Amino acid sequence: MRYRRIGLVLIILFAVCFCLSGRQAEAASKPAKITSAKIVSGSTVVRAKVNGKVSGSDGNYYLVKINGLTGKPVCVLAESPKKSKLTFKLDTQDKVNVVSKFGIAVKKGKSLKLISNTKYVSNPQAAAENTQKYKLPPTKKGIHFAADTNLDSKHTLVNVNLNDLIAEEGEGTPYVYNGKTYYFNKTMQREVKMFVKRGVCVTLVVYMPWNSENQYLIYPTARQPRDDYWYMLNTLHNKSRETLEAAFCYLGEVFSQPDCLVSNWVLGNEVNSQKQWNHAGNLSFKKYVQAYVQAFKMLSDAVHAGWSNARVFVPLDNAWNIPISEVGWNGKTFLTEFAKVLKTEDSRTKWNLAYHSYSFPLPSAPYKKNQYVTKSAESPYITPQNLKYLTDYIKRKYGSSTRIILSEQGYMASMGERAQAASILYSYYIAEFNSMVDAYIMRCEHDDEWEVTQGYAMGLTGLNGKRRAAYKVYKYMDSEKSSVYAKKYRKTIGGDWKAAVPGYKASRFK
């Protein structure tokens, strides 16, 4: 038995070495190597070396754009006579030269044959005109589309529907990308300027609902029309990729202006829950993550080419460890795979987490104990009650520079106004005293009519315009009057704020 085990170990070691040597041989078999791709003095400079002379249909080597999902050349960006050392200089005014994945190719008839490794620009932020520092407001308090100035919100969240952004040819604002003119509508610019003028930090969500005319932008396996679905972006096909890159670069330029500044960018909604919120049909988990990473990388490079210090976030729901195979995957599984694939694609690209810290079950108070919300990073659900274990996990595994915003949460008025108000105060304190969290953004100021029909009355005011108890709690919870409401709702949450909220200090609000 002992010798059999030794033999088995040797076989496994041989197989591992064979696989590694095979990969190394495959990498070494490419005759060209891109050694650097970086922005220098307003130009993208790509340098490469070629061993020997690689035969092709003509006497040139070509710098090509690569489809990151298929690995195949898309188009020629520049050319050079054949020589052992190549240097290409590209104009960063056309953002295709900033966000592309590069390769070296030769022509074989009408096709392009890749002969090198591939590489992204290492410093897309060097193309940005806006290099101001990222600044947080004095409070973490925020709400979706913060229209009510009386509430003193300093964070807000707005949505950009790609179907609203993309205009008919000849209409809207012309934008040239990779030599082609696209047309875009002025979506959310007036609103963002209004918020920035008030000192509000803006988070913008880019999403794709169904539109038959733009369905080419939806991943092929997901093209099932539903009014209540958001869809996975089509990062497989070149036409769609070019349109998305152009749209993201346009948004990155528009919302990088100091008076029209988006600080936080979120791609999609609750992307681990793919059936409804990032629908991809029957796409396998690994292919799903790979496709999402491609879109995330596009958006990240595009917005950083506008403002060097913008932040880009991946959004998850509160199902952290619970199996949800019928609608998607749990958040921890998705995030682990996402981080791994993104690091492989480009280790320099940073990501942050936009978390939705709803209660579980949804129509319940977040301070109520239940078996699905435990004091562990292995908890089935992460809600405000055990948020510390999520943030500790992120800090330990990915570092404190990976920032977290609580970009959506709301609590039901159906629990009673007192419970709703206490839930908001409790969850805000949880965020306020957690150093990994930069923003706490409530779902809505007013009840949403459709959500109310589903039983989700989460507004600070009702459909009739009447203010609930939650209105004053939200308004004053980050002010000197915070202690008044802490005292009022202390018994509701269990009697002791210090015991309920890690790090709680009443002096914070004095």
C-alpha positions as CSV (number, residue, x, y, z in Angstrom):
1,M,0.0,0.0,0.0
2,R,2.9,2.3,0.9
3,Y,4.5,1.9,-2.5
4,R,1.2,2.4,-4.3
5,R,0.8,5.8,-2.5
6,I,4.4,6.8,-3.4
7,G,3.7,5.8,-7.0
8,L,0.5,7.8,-7.1
9,V,2.3,10.9,-5.7
10,L,5.0,10.6,-8.4
11,I,2.3,10.3,-11.1
12,I,0.6,13.5,-9.8
13,L,3.9,15.4,-9.5
14,F,4.8,14.3,-13.1
15,A,1.4,15.4,-14.4
16,V,1.7,18.8,-12.6
17,C,5.2,19.4,-14.0
18,F,4.0,18.3,-17.5
19,C,1.1,20.8,-17.4
20,L,3.4,23.6,-16.2
21,S,6.1,22.9,-18.7
22,G,3.4,22.7,-21.4
23,R,2.1,26.2,-20.5
24,Q,5.6,27.6,-20.4
25,A,6.4,26.0,-23.7
26,E,3.2,27.5,-25.2
27,A,4.1,31.0,-23.9
28,A,7.7,30.6,-25.1
29,S,6.5,29.5,-28.5
30,K,5.1,32.9,-29.4
31,P,7.9,34.7,-31.3
32,A,6.9,38.2,-30.1
33,K,6.5,39.7,-26.7
34,I,4.9,43.0,-25.7
35,T,7.2,44.3,-23.0
36,S,5.3,47.4,-22.0
37,A,2.2,49.4,-22.8
38,K,1.9,52.7,-20.9
39,I,0.8,56.3,-21.4
40,V,3.7,58.7,-21.7
41,S,3.3,62.4,-22.3
42,G,-0.1,62.1,-23.9
43,S,0.6,59.1,-26.1
44,T,0.1,55.4,-25.5
45,V,3.5,53.8,-26.1
46,V,3.6,50.0,-26.8
47,R,7.0,48.3,-27.0
48,A,7.6,44.8,-28.2
49,K,10.4,42.4,-29.1
50,V,10.4,39.8,-31.9
51,N,12.6,36.8,-32.1
52,G,13.6,36.3,-35.7
53,K,11.4,37.3,-38.6
54,V,7.8,35.9,-38.6
55,S,6.4,35.2,-42.0
56,G,3.2,36.9,-43.1
57,S,1.4,38.1,-46.2
58,D,3.4,41.3,-46.2
59,G,6.5,43.0,-44.7
60,N,4.7,44.5,-41.6
61,Y,4.0,43.6,-38.0
62,Y,0.7,45.0,-36.7
63,L,-0.4,46.3,-33.3
64,V,-3.9,44.9,-33.0
65,K,-6.8,45.3,-30.6
66,I,-7.7,42.0,-28.9
67,N,-11.2,40.7,-27.9
68,G,-10.6,40.0,-24.2
69,L,-13.1,37.2,-24.1
70,T,-12.2,35.3,-27.3
71,G,-8.5,36.3,-27.4
72,K,-8.7,37.0,-31.1
73,P,-7.6,40.1,-33.0
74,V,-10.3,42.6,-33.7
75,C,-8.7,45.3,-35.8
76,V,-5.4,47.0,-36.6
77,L,-4.4,50.0,-34.5
78,A,-0.9,50.6,-36.0
79,E,1.7,48.9,-38.2
80,S,5.5,48.8,-38.4
81,P,8.1,47.3,-40.8
82,K,9.4,44.0,-39.6
83,K,12.3,44.4,-37.1
84,S,13.3,42.9,-33.8
85,K,12.3,45.9,-31.6
86,L,9.0,47.6,-32.1
87,T,7.7,50.9,-30.7
88,F,4.1,52.1,-31.4
89,K,2.9,55.5,-30.4
90,L,-0.9,56.1,-30.3
91,D,-3.0,59.2,-29.7
92,T,-4.8,59.0,-26.4
93,Q,-7.5,61.4,-27.7
94,D,-9.1,58.4,-29.2
95,K,-9.8,56.3,-26.1
96,V,-9.6,53.1,-28.0
97,N,-5.9,53.6,-27.5
98,V,-6.3,53.7,-23.8
99,V,-8.9,50.9,-23.0
100,S,-7.8,48.3,-25.6
101,K,-6.0,45.0,-25.0
102,F,-3.0,44.9,-27.3
103,G,-1.3,42.2,-29.3
104,I,1.2,41.9,-32.1
105,A,0.0,40.1,-35.3
106,V,1.0,39.4,-38.9
107,K,-1.4,39.2,-41.8
108,K,-2.2,35.8,-43.3
109,G,-4.3,36.7,-46.3
110,K,-7.3,38.6,-45.1
111,S,-7.0,37.5,-41.5
112,L,-4.7,38.5,-38.6
113,K,-2.6,35.9,-36.8
114,L,-1.6,36.8,-33.2
115,I,2.1,36.1,-32.6
116,S,2.6,37.6,-29.1
117,N,1.3,37.9,-25.6
118,T,-1.4,40.4,-24.9
119,K,-1.3,43.4,-22.6
120,Y,-3.4,46.4,-21.4
121,V,-2.2,49.9,-20.8
122,S,-0.7,49.8,-17.3
123,N,-1.7,53.4,-16.4
124,P,-5.0,54.3,-18.0
125,Q,-5.5,57.0,-15.4
126,A,-2.5,58.9,-17.0
127,A,-4.9,59.9,-19.8
128,A,-7.3,61.7,-17.4
129,E,-7.7,65.4,-17.5
130,N,-9.1,65.4,-14.0
131,T,-6.6,64.3,-11.4
132,Q,-8.1,65.8,-8.3
133,K,-8.1,63.7,-5.2
134,Y,-11.1,61.5,-4.2
135,K,-12.9,63.2,-1.3
136,L,-15.6,61.9,0.9
137,P,-18.3,64.1,2.4
138,P,-18.4,64.7,6.2
139,T,-21.2,62.1,6.6
140,K,-21.9,58.6,5.2
141,K,-25.6,59.3,5.1
142,G,-27.3,59.1,1.7
143,I,-30.4,58.1,-0.3
144,H,-31.3,57.2,-3.9
145,F,-31.9,60.3,-5.9
146,A,-31.6,62.7,-3.0
147,A,-34.1,65.4,-4.1
148,D,-35.3,66.5,-0.7
149,T,-32.7,69.1,0.4
150,N,-34.3,69.2,3.9
151,L,-32.9,65.8,4.6
152,D,-29.2,66.9,4.3
153,S,-28.1,63.8,2.4
154,K,-24.5,63.9,1.3
155,H,-24.5,60.7,-0.8
156,T,-26.9,59.7,-3.6
157,L,-27.3,57.1,-6.3
158,V,-28.6,57.5,-9.8
159,N,-29.1,55.0,-12.6
160,V,-28.1,55.3,-16.3
161,N,-30.0,53.0,-18.6
162,L,-27.9,52.2,-21.6
163,N,-30.9,52.3,-23.9
164,D,-31.6,55.9,-22.8
165,L,-28.0,56.8,-23.4
166,I,-27.6,55.4,-26.9
167,A,-29.1,57.8,-29.5
168,E,-30.2,57.3,-33.0
169,E,-27.6,58.0,-35.7
170,G,-27.4,61.8,-36.2
171,E,-29.1,62.6,-33.0
172,G,-27.7,63.5,-29.6
173,T,-24.0,64.2,-29.0
174,P,-21.5,62.8,-31.6
175,Y,-18.6,60.9,-30.1
176,V,-15.7,59.4,-32.1
177,Y,-14.3,56.1,-30.9
178,N,-11.9,54.0,-33.0
179,G,-12.6,56.0,-36.0
180,K,-16.4,55.6,-35.8
181,T,-18.9,58.2,-34.8
182,Y,-21.5,57.2,-32.1
183,Y,-24.3,59.3,-30.8
184,F,-25.3,59.6,-27.1
185,N,-28.1,61.4,-25.2
186,K,-27.4,63.7,-22.3
187,T,-28.5,61.2,-19.6
188,M,-28.4,62.4,-15.9
189,Q,-26.0,65.3,-16.6
190,R,-28.3,68.0,-15.2
191,E,-29.2,65.9,-12.1
192,V,-25.5,65.1,-11.4
193,K,-24.6,68.8,-11.7
194,M,-27.3,69.6,-9.2
195,F,-26.1,67.1,-6.7
196,V,-22.4,68.2,-7.0
197,K,-23.4,71.8,-6.5
198,R,-25.0,70.7,-3.2
199,G,-21.8,68.9,-2.1
200,V,-23.4,65.4,-2.6
201,C,-21.2,62.5,-3.5
202,V,-22.7,60.7,-6.6
203,T,-22.8,57.0,-7.2
204,L,-23.9,56.0,-10.7
205,V,-25.2,52.6,-11.7
206,V,-24.9,51.5,-15.4
207,Y,-27.5,48.9,-16.4
208,M,-29.1,47.3,-19.4
209,P,-32.8,46.4,-19.5
210,W,-34.5,44.9,-22.5
211,N,-34.7,46.8,-25.8
212,S,-35.4,44.9,-29.0
213,E,-33.4,47.4,-31.1
214,N,-30.4,47.2,-28.8
215,Q,-30.5,43.5,-28.0
216,Y,-27.1,43.0,-29.7
217,L,-25.7,44.6,-26.5
218,I,-27.2,41.8,-24.4
219,Y,-25.2,38.6,-24.0
220,P,-26.5,36.0,-26.7
221,T,-27.7,33.4,-24.1
222,A,-29.8,36.1,-22.3
223,R,-32.0,37.4,-25.1
224,Q,-35.3,36.6,-23.5
225,P,-37.5,39.7,-23.4
226,R,-38.7,40.6,-19.9
227,D,-39.7,44.0,-18.6
228,D,-38.5,43.2,-15.1
229,Y,-35.0,41.9,-16.0
230,W,-31.7,43.6,-16.2
231,Y,-29.2,41.9,-18.6
232,M,-25.6,40.8,-18.8
233,L,-23.7,42.9,-21.3
234,N,-22.5,41.3,-24.5
235,T,-18.7,41.2,-24.2
236,L,-18.5,38.4,-26.7
237,H,-19.1,40.0,-30.0
238,N,-16.9,42.8,-31.4
239,K,-19.7,45.1,-32.5
240,S,-21.2,45.1,-29.0
241,R,-17.8,45.5,-27.3
242,E,-17.0,48.6,-29.5
243,T,-20.4,50.2,-28.7
244,L,-20.0,49.5,-25.0
245,E,-16.5,50.8,-24.9
246,A,-17.5,54.0,-26.7
247,A,-20.5,54.5,-24.3
248,F,-18.3,54.0,-21.2
249,C,-15.6,56.3,-22.5
250,Y,-18.2,59.0,-23.3
251,L,-19.7,58.6,-19.8
252,G,-16.2,58.7,-18.3
253,E,-15.5,62.0,-20.0
254,V,-18.9,63.6,-19.3
255,F,-18.9,62.6,-15.6
256,S,-15.3,63.5,-14.9
257,Q,-15.8,67.2,-15.0
258,P,-15.5,68.9,-11.6
259,D,-19.0,70.3,-11.8
260,C,-20.5,67.1,-13.1
261,L,-18.5,64.5,-11.1
262,V,-19.4,60.9,-10.5
263,S,-17.3,59.5,-7.7
264,N,-18.5,55.9,-7.6
265,W,-19.4,53.7,-10.6
266,V,-21.4,50.5,-10.2
267,L,-21.8,48.0,-13.1
268,G,-25.2,46.3,-13.0
269,N,-27.2,45.3,-10.0
270,E,-26.8,42.3,-7.6
271,V,-24.8,40.5,-10.2
272,N,-24.5,37.3,-8.1
273,S,-28.3,37.0,-8.4
274,Q,-28.2,36.7,-12.2
275,K,-31.6,35.4,-13.1
276,Q,-33.3,38.8,-12.7
277,W,-30.7,41.4,-12.1
278,N,-27.9,40.5,-14.5
279,H,-29.7,37.9,-16.7
280,A,-27.4,35.7,-18.7
281,G,-29.7,32.7,-19.5
282,N,-28.0,29.3,-19.2
283,L,-24.4,30.6,-19.2
284,S,-22.2,28.6,-16.9
285,F,-20.8,30.2,-13.8
286,K,-17.2,30.5,-15.0
287,K,-18.2,31.9,-18.4
288,Y,-20.6,34.3,-16.6
289,V,-17.9,35.7,-14.4
290,Q,-15.5,35.9,-17.3
291,A,-18.1,37.9,-19.3
292,Y,-18.8,40.2,-16.4
293,V,-15.1,40.8,-15.7
294,Q,-14.7,41.9,-19.3
295,A,-17.4,44.6,-18.9
296,F,-16.0,45.6,-15.5
297,K,-12.6,46.1,-17.0
298,M,-14.0,48.2,-19.9
299,L,-15.8,50.5,-17.5
300,S,-12.9,50.8,-15.1
301,D,-10.4,51.8,-17.7
302,A,-12.9,54.2,-19.4
303,V,-13.8,56.1,-16.2
304,H,-10.2,56.3,-15.0
305,A,-9.3,57.8,-18.4
306,G,-11.6,60.6,-17.4
307,W,-10.9,61.0,-13.7
308,S,-7.9,59.2,-12.4
309,N,-9.3,58.7,-8.9
310,A,-12.8,57.5,-9.6
311,R,-13.8,54.2,-7.9
312,V,-15.5,51.3,-9.6
313,F,-17.7,48.8,-7.7
314,V,-19.1,45.3,-8.1
315,P,-22.7,45.0,-6.6
316,L,-23.9,42.1,-4.5
317,D,-27.1,41.2,-2.6
318,N,-27.1,40.0,1.0
319,A,-27.1,36.2,0.2
320,W,-23.5,35.8,1.2
321,N,-23.2,32.1,1.7
322,I,-26.6,30.7,1.1
323,P,-27.0,28.5,-2.0
324,I,-29.3,30.3,-4.5
325,S,-28.7,28.1,-7.6
326,E,-32.1,28.7,-9.0
327,V,-31.4,32.4,-9.5
328,G,-27.6,32.7,-9.3
329,W,-24.8,32.2,-6.9
330,N,-24.1,33.3,-3.4
331,G,-22.1,36.5,-3.0
332,K,-18.9,35.0,-1.5
333,T,-18.6,32.4,-4.3
334,F,-19.1,35.0,-7.0
335,L,-16.8,37.6,-5.4
336,T,-14.0,35.0,-5.0
337,E,-14.2,34.0,-8.7
338,F,-14.6,37.6,-9.8
339,A,-11.5,38.7,-8.0
340,K,-9.5,35.8,-9.3
341,V,-10.5,36.2,-12.9
342,L,-10.0,40.0,-12.8
343,K,-6.5,39.6,-11.3
344,T,-5.6,37.1,-14.1
345,E,-7.0,39.5,-16.7
346,D,-5.2,42.5,-15.3
347,S,-3.7,42.6,-11.8
348,R,-3.6,46.4,-11.7
349,T,-7.3,46.9,-12.0
350,K,-8.8,47.7,-8.7
351,W,-12.4,46.9,-7.6
352,N,-14.6,47.8,-4.7
353,L,-17.8,46.4,-3.2
354,A,-21.3,47.9,-3.4
355,Y,-23.2,45.8,-0.9
356,H,-27.0,45.7,-0.4
357,S,-27.4,45.2,3.4
358,Y,-31.1,44.4,3.5
359,S,-32.6,42.5,6.4
360,F,-33.3,38.8,6.1
361,P,-36.1,38.0,5.7
362,L,-36.8,41.2,3.9
363,P,-39.9,42.4,5.9
364,S,-38.0,42.2,9.3
365,A,-36.0,44.5,11.4
366,P,-32.2,44.1,11.0
367,Y,-31.6,44.0,14.8
368,K,-33.8,41.0,15.2
369,K,-31.9,37.7,15.7
370,N,-32.4,34.7,13.4
371,Q,-30.6,31.5,12.5
372,Y,-29.6,32.7,9.0
373,V,-27.7,35.7,10.3
374,T,-24.8,34.5,12.4
375,K,-21.6,36.0,13.8
376,S,-19.3,34.6,11.1
377,A,-18.0,35.3,7.6
378,E,-19.6,31.9,6.9
379,S,-23.1,33.3,7.7
380,P,-25.8,32.4,5.2
381,Y,-26.8,36.1,5.0
382,I,-24.9,39.3,5.8
383,T,-27.2,42.1,7.0
384,P,-26.4,45.1,9.2
385,Q,-26.4,42.9,12.2
386,N,-23.3,40.9,11.2
387,L,-21.8,43.4,8.6
388,K,-18.6,43.4,10.7
389,Y,-17.8,39.9,9.6
390,L,-18.1,40.8,5.9
391,T,-16.0,43.9,6.2
392,D,-13.3,42.0,8.3
393,Y,-13.3,39.3,5.6
394,I,-12.8,41.8,2.8
395,K,-10.1,43.7,4.7
396,R,-8.2,40.5,5.6
397,K,-8.4,38.9,2.1
398,Y,-8.3,41.9,-0.2
399,G,-6.9,44.7,1.9
400,S,-8.3,47.9,3.5
401,S,-7.9,49.8,0.2
402,T,-10.8,47.7,-1.2
403,R,-13.6,50.0,-0.1
404,I,-17.2,49.2,0.6
405,I,-20.4,51.3,0.2
406,L,-23.8,50.1,1.3
407,S,-25.4,51.3,-1.9
408,E,-29.0,50.0,-1.3
409,Q,-31.0,49.1,1.8
410,G,-34.5,49.8,2.9
411,Y,-36.8,48.8,5.7
412,M,-40.5,48.1,5.6
413,A,-43.1,50.5,7.0
414,S,-45.3,47.4,7.2
415,M,-43.3,46.4,10.4
416,G,-44.7,49.6,12.0
417,E,-43.3,53.1,11.9
418,R,-41.3,52.6,15.1
419,A,-39.6,49.5,13.9
420,Q,-38.8,51.1,10.5
421,A,-37.3,54.1,12.1
422,A,-35.3,52.1,14.6
423,S,-34.0,49.9,11.7
424,I,-32.7,52.9,9.8
425,L,-31.0,54.3,12.9
426,Y,-29.5,51.0,13.8
427,S,-28.2,50.2,10.3
428,Y,-26.8,53.7,9.9
429,Y,-24.9,53.4,13.1
430,I,-23.5,50.0,12.0
431,A,-22.2,51.7,8.9
432,E,-21.0,54.9,10.6
433,F,-18.8,53.1,13.1
434,N,-17.3,50.7,10.5
435,S,-14.1,52.1,9.1
436,M,-14.3,49.9,5.9
437,V,-17.7,51.5,4.9
438,D,-17.7,54.8,3.1
439,A,-21.3,55.4,2.4
440,Y,-24.8,54.3,3.6
441,I,-27.4,54.9,0.9
442,M,-31.1,54.3,1.6
443,R,-33.4,52.9,-1.1
444,C,-35.9,55.8,-1.4
445,E,-37.2,59.0,0.0
446,H,-40.8,58.2,-1.0
447,D,-42.6,55.0,-1.5
448,D,-42.4,53.6,-5.0
449,E,-45.8,52.8,-6.3
450,W,-44.8,49.5,-8.0
451,E,-42.9,48.4,-4.9
452,V,-45.8,49.1,-2.7
453,T,-48.0,46.8,-4.8
454,Q,-45.3,44.1,-4.0
455,G,-45.5,44.8,-0.3
456,Y,-42.3,46.9,-0.2
457,A,-43.2,50.3,1.3
458,M,-39.7,51.5,2.2
459,G,-40.0,55.3,1.9
460,L,-39.5,57.9,4.5
461,T,-42.8,59.2,3.2
462,G,-45.8,57.3,2.0
463,L,-47.6,57.6,-1.4
464,N,-49.9,60.1,0.2
465,G,-46.9,62.4,0.9
466,K,-47.2,61.9,4.7
467,R,-43.9,61.8,6.5
468,R,-43.3,58.7,8.6
469,A,-41.3,58.6,11.9
470,A,-38.3,57.4,9.8
471,Y,-38.2,60.8,8.2
472,K,-36.9,62.7,11.2
473,V,-34.7,59.8,12.3
474,Y,-33.0,59.9,8.9
475,K,-32.7,63.7,8.9
476,Y,-31.1,63.9,12.3
477,M,-29.2,60.6,12.8
478,D,-25.8,62.1,11.8
479,S,-26.3,65.4,13.7
480,E,-26.1,66.7,17.2
481,K,-29.7,65.5,17.7
482,S,-28.7,61.9,17.0
483,S,-28.6,61.2,20.7
484,V,-32.2,62.2,21.1
485,Y,-33.3,59.5,18.7
486,A,-30.7,57.0,20.1
487,K,-32.4,57.4,23.4
488,K,-35.9,57.2,21.9
489,Y,-35.3,53.9,20.1
490,R,-32.8,52.3,22.5
491,K,-35.3,49.8,23.9
492,T,-36.6,48.9,20.5
493,I,-33.2,47.6,19.4
494,G,-32.6,45.8,22.6
495,G,-31.6,48.4,25.2
496,D,-27.9,49.1,24.6
497,W,-26.4,50.8,21.6
498,K,-22.8,49.9,22.6
499,A,-23.8,46.2,22.7
500,A,-25.7,46.4,19.5
501,V,-23.3,48.4,17.4
502,P,-19.5,47.6,17.3
503,G,-17.5,50.7,18.1
504,Y,-20.5,52.9,18.9
505,K,-19.7,56.2,20.6
506,A,-22.4,58.8,21.2
507,S,-19.7,61.5,21.2
508,R,-19.2,61.1,17.5
509,F,-22.2,63.3,16.8
510,K,-21.4,66.1,19.3
